Amino acid sequence: MALARSFADARAVAEALRPGYPVYCLRPHVLARQAKRFLTQFPGEVLYAVKCNPHPLVVDALYKAGIRHFDTASLPEIAQIAETYPDARLYFMHPVKGRAVIKNAYRVYGVRHYVVDHEAELEKVLAETGGREVTIMVRINTPPSEGTLYHLSAKFGADPEQAAALLKRADQAGCKVGIAFHVGSQCLRPEAYGVALDLCGEILAAAGVQPVAIDVGGGFPARYVEMDSPPLSEFFQAIRDGLKAISVPPTVEIYCEPGRALVAAGCSLLVQVQLRKDRQLYVNDGIYGSLSETVDAGIRLPARRIRLGDDEPETEDTLDFTLNGPTCDSLDVVPGVFELPADTREGDWIEIDQVGAYSNALATHFNGFFPETFVLVQDPSPAFQEGAREAAA
């Protein structure tokens, strides 16, 4: 892995590099803090959802912080983790997998945990692995939770009757069995986990099997502008209470699959203003790059202006600006507005915070623009500093 340059903060990055390209400012110490929170407070094993941010620097920071279990969704993700960290434990948590992918995951990389939500998928896994030393995790459909950004059961998850049948079939085939769910990404209601665990209890009772594992999935929230969420401790307590309510024996392994809550605060994005038209700022990253979630999920992000080499005092006047992305597509406009100093102009930089999740992982090469530069910075996340500027309504 190539070493990344390290700087005190985003301003130091701008001073040293004068970048005309987007720069991800990664804070490994923030990732380590979040990893420690999960590792010490969650009542079970913590599986990092690699899809959220698979960048090697991000994964390495989490590994160094103690994360050893990884939720993977494809053979490239499996290969990335297995070939870099031989002691890592991998879980194939995508409910739909190609036969060749299953075979290679099992035979080449030793993956032994597979999620299914349909009888045909179960039969594929059994055919390609022989069911030997395999744990089948049956993913169930959970009801929508109010305030959740993405309701993931709209695409995946077995209904209670089907889930019970899948558990029985896997058990009869000689597999270890478990049950899994996902309450949805950026869940704001801890009680959603209790509702899902109650459903797990009913399905397990109907199936009459003893699970070796229960996977409560991801969904743990990150902090965004005007999107207050309960502290993580309340989610962990709701999970403890839910497990107790359905009398889960201590021998059953408990998994979670955090992504967003682990990495969102660990990275900011430094963009440069290339043109100003009244209250429109044209910057060098946008919705086809790092900022697609501002459209897809309505997420609004904190931001602050960075200007170098100006002897004039910082203006206290602010304006609400629209940020336009760099592509020629007129749809490439970040929703909402950002409150920035009124004299913001071409050549200034803007640091946009809380972009560690689903940013570089979703970036495209549209129009030839592609954000790919990572540096390390040592300051706290700007969103948690007093006086940090935030995107306005």
N, C-alpha and C positions, 0 to 999 in steps of 0.2 A: 504494500500500500504506500503510495507516494505521500510524503510529508506535506502538510498544508502550512502555509505561513501563519504566524500568530501575531495578533495586534492587541492593543489595550482595549479598543472599542471601535465602533463603526467610523467615527471621525478620524481615528488614526489610519483606518483602511483608506478612507478618501484622501488623506494627506499623502500617504505613501504611494498609492497606486493611481490616483486621479482617474478612476475607471470610467470609461464611456460605455461599459457593459454592466449588466446586473451582477451583483456579488452576494452570495449567501454568507452571512456571518454566523457561524456555528459556535455555540457555547456548550462544550462538553460538560462543564461543571453544572450547568442547569439540567442537562440530561441525566447526569449522575444523581442529582438531588431528586428528580422525579422517579428514577429507578429505585432509589433507596426507599422512597415513600411507599411504593408498591411492594417491594420485597419485604419490608418490615411490617406492613399493615394488612396486606391482603391475606386471607386465611387459606393459602394454598400456593400453587405454582404459578408464576407469572410468565406468560408466553408473549413475547413482543410480536405484534402484527407487522411483518416485514413490509407488506404492501404500502403502509402508511408513509414510510420513508426508508427506502432500501440503500441509501447512499452509504458506501463503506465507512466513512468517518462517523456517521450516525450510529450504525450498527456496532462499530468498534467501541464507541463511547459507552453504549449500553452494555456491551459484553464486559468491558473493564469495570463497570459499575456493579456487575454481578448477575446480569441476565444470562441464563444458560438455556432457556427454553424458547422456541421460536415457532410462531404460527405462520406457516408458509402456504402459498396458494398456487404454485407452479413449479415446474422442474428447474427453471433458472433460479428462483428464490431458494429452493432446496440446495442446489449446487453451490450458490454463493455462500450460504451459511456453512454447509457441511465441509466444503473445501478450505474454508478459512479457519473454522473452529471445530476441530475433530471431536471435542468433548460436548458439543452442543446436542441438544435433544430436539428433534424436529417432529412437527405435527402437520399432516396434510389436511388442512381445514377447509378446502374448497369442496362444496358438495357435488361438483361435476368435474370429472377428470377423464382424459383420454386413456385408453388401455395401455398404450406404450409408455405413457407418463407414469401410470400406476406401477407398471412392471419395473421401470428404471428407478423410481423412488424406492421401491421395496428391495430390489436386488443390488443396485449400485450404491444407494445411500442409506440403506438400512432403516427406512421410515416404517414405523409400525402402528401409527395412529392415523386413521382415515375417517373423515366425516362423510356420511351419506344421508340423503333425505328421501330416497325412492328405491323401490325394490330392484329396479334395473341397475342402478348404481351399485347397490350392495352386491349383486351378482357379478358385476364387472370386477369389483375388488376381490371377491372370493376367487374368481377365475384366474386373476393375474397374480395373486399372492398365495393361493392355496389355503388361505385362512390361518396359516401357521404363525403363531406368536403375534397375531394382529388384534388390535383393539378397534372395534367399530364404534364410532361415536355417532349416534343418531341425532340429527338436528331437527328440532321441532319448530313449528310455527307459533309465534307469540303475538298477542294482540298489540295493536299500535299504542304507543305511549305518547301522550300529549307533550308537545314541545320538542320532540326528537327530530333532528334534522333529516335523517334518512331512515325510513322504515324498511329494514333489510329483510323482513319476512314476506315482503310483497313478491320477492323472487325465489326465496329458498325457505324450506321448512316443511316437515311432514305434519299432517293433522294428527290429533291424539290417537285415533284408531290405527292409522297407517304407521305411526311411530311405534306403537306397542307391537304391531306385527313385525316390524323391522328388527326390533330388539329380540323378539323370540327367534326369528330366523337366524340372526347372527349368533345367538347363544347356542342354538341347535347345531350350527355349523362348526362349533368348537372355538369361536372367537371370544375374547373378552369384550364386554360391552359397556358403553357409557352413553350419556345423554348430553346434548349441547343445545344452546340457544344463543340468540343475539337480540337484545332489546332495541337495537338501532343506534346509529352513530350520533354522538353528542347528545346523549340522554340527559335530561335535566331533572328526572324524577327518580330518586333512589328506590321508591316503592315498586317501580317497574320490575326490578330484579326479584322482589318477593312474589309478585304475581306470576312471573315465569317459573320460579322454583315451585310454587304450588302446583302448577301444571305439570312440571316434571314429576312431582310426587304421585299425582294421579296416573300418569302414563306408566311409571315404573310399577305401580301397584297392579295396573291392568295387565302389564306384560308378565308379571311374576318372575322377574329376573333380578339378580343382584348386580348392580353396576360397580365397576371398578373406578369410574371417574364421572364427575359432573363438570361440564364446561359452561361457565356463565358468560362467556363471550367477551366482547368489547363494549363500546358505548360510553365509557367513562369520559366525562366532558373536559374540555380545555376552556381557558378564559379568553373571551372575545369581548369586543366593545358592546355594551348594553345587552349582554347575554349572561346574566348572573346565574351561577349554578351553585348548588350546595357543595360543601367541601367533600373531598374524596372519602374522608372518614365516614360520612353518612352513607355513602354507597357501600363501603365495606361492611358497616354494621347491618345494613339491610340484607346483605348477602348472608352474613352470619345468622341473623334472625330467620331468614328463609330456609337455610339448611337445617337449623334446629327445629323449625316447624314441621318439616317432613322427615325428621328423625334420621338424618344421614349418618351412618356409622363413621367413626374416626378413621377406619381403614380405607374409605373412599377418597381418592385423590380429587382435589378441587382445582380447576384451571380457570384463568381469565386471560383475555387476549387484548390488552390495551395497545393502542397505537397513538391516537390523537393526544390523550392525556399524558403520555410519556414524552412526546417529542415536540408538540406545538410550540411551547415556550422556549425551546432550545435553539431556535434559529430565527434570525431576522433577514430582511432583504434590502440591500442598498441599490437604489435605482437613481438614475440621473435625469434631470429635466432637460429635454432637448429643444423644446419650444414652448412658449407661453402665448396663448390667445385669450386675452381677458382673464376669465376664471377657469380656463381649460389648460391643463398642463399635459404635455406629451412626454411620456417617459419611456424607458427602454425595456420594460417588461409589462405584461398585461394578462388578460384572461386566457390567452393561448399558451402562456408560460406558467408562471408561479401562482397566479391569482385566480384560477378557475373556480375555486370554491366560493369566491365572493359572488359569483353568479349562481352556481348550482345550489348553494345552501344559504345564500344571503348572509354569509359571514362578513362582518365588518372589522377592520383591523386598525390597531393603533399606528400612528405615524408621526415622525418629527423631521423637520428640515435641518440639513447640515450645509453650512456655507463656509468656505475657506477664504482666507486672505482679504477680509473686509474689515477695515478699521472703524466702520460705522457701528454704533451700538445696535444690538438686536432689537428690532421693532417689536413693540407689544401689540400692535394691531394685527389682527388675523382676518382671513377670508376663508370661505368654503370653496374649495377647488374640486374640479372633476379631473380624474386621472385617466388619460387616454393611453392605451397600449401602443406598441411600436408597429404592429402589422397594418397592412393597407385595408383591412376589413373594418368598416365603420361600426361593427358590433363590438369591437375590441375596446370597450370602455368599462372601467371598474364601476360597479353600481355604487350609488350614494356619493357622498362628498367627503373630503378630508380637510380639516381645519389646520391651516398652515400660515406662517407669517405672510402678511399682505404683500410684501415686496419679493416673494419667491419668483425666481427668474431662471432663464436658461443657464445651465452650468451648475446649478445647485443640486445637491443630492437629497433624497428622501429615504429615511430608514423606516421600513414597514415591518412591524414586529408580528410575532406569533405565527410565523409561516413555516414552522417545522413539519407540519402535517399536511399531506396531500398537496404539496407545492411542486418541488422538483420531480416528485414521483408521477405527476400528471402533466408535466410540461411537454409541449409538442415542438416540432421543428417548422411549424407553419411560417411561410415567408422567409425561411432561413434564420429566424430568430430562435435562439435556444439558450436559456440560462444554465450555466454549468460550472461557474467558478465558485469554489468554496474556500473560505479562510476561517481561521479560528479567532475568536475574540474572548477577552477575559472579564469583561464587565458583566453586571447582572442584566437580565432581560429588561429592555427599556419599559415594557408594559408594567413592570413591577417597581419602577422607580417613581418616586414622588415627582410630580410635575411633568411627567411624560405626556406628550400631546396625543390625543386620540381622534379617530375619525368621527366627524360630527354626523348628526342625523340627516 
